[in-house]
Amino acid sequence: MTSQCETDAGNTRVLLVDDHRVVLAGLRHVINNESDLEVCGEAEDRIGALKTTADTEPDIAVVDLTLKDSNGLELVNELKTLHPQLLVLVLSMHDEELFAERAFQAGANGYIMKEEGPEEFLVAMRQVLNGQVYASEAVKAKAFRQFSKCEKRAAHSDVDSLSNRELAVYRLIGQGFPTRQIAEKLFLSTKTIETYRDRIKQKLGIANATELLQKAIEWSRSQDVA
């Protein structure tokens, strides 16, 4: 589903990308209550997001990382590649300790958890619109520790060592999807998914498919991802 609306001249144009309609409705209400902000389009998937971005030319996109047809990180990268001037604020329930850094690497200008209230969401949006990067204090602290080399990088056996695509496959494994359905969801061949499964096992030091499933389920549950 995609939707568009007319915006007042001079208002900041906002694109919303989330596959939960109740979330879209809530965000629309918060944004449209601001005199200088207005939602110019909405999308629930990658294709809709790319089309609506091209049609409406928003100033900023608010993007969830969990979408019906794609990895949100890859969508952020696509949006920034196709529209370099577009600002992107990631709004997600994914663990920020793992996903915020990836979102920034993909080109996001800000990362905020869905558990934050409307007031903090607007703070994040305006900070990004003002040319700054928005991140929680925990994410800033982690970045500082890494920069100052006071914290060692995670070992290769950690989930953090997985690529974005491998992480997407790992998450779907943890949600109980078999290889065929994972391939359909990511628009890849089953052979490619099997290759990703092998890479994941190698990076995480997993011996077999049963252990892979168990660890993926445990990790997925720990994320409390929508």
Protein Blocks (a to p, Z undefined) as FASTA:
>chain_A
ZZdddddehiacdddddfbfklmmmmmmmmmmpmkbccfbdcfbfklmmmmmmmnopabd
cddfbdfkbcfklmmmmmmmmmmmlccddddfbdfklmmmmmmmnopabdcdfkbcfklm
mmmmmmmmnopacddfklmmmmmmmmnopaccddfkbmklpcfklmmmmmmmmnopafkl
mmmmnopafklmmmmmmmmmmmnopablmlmmmmmmmmmmmnopZZ
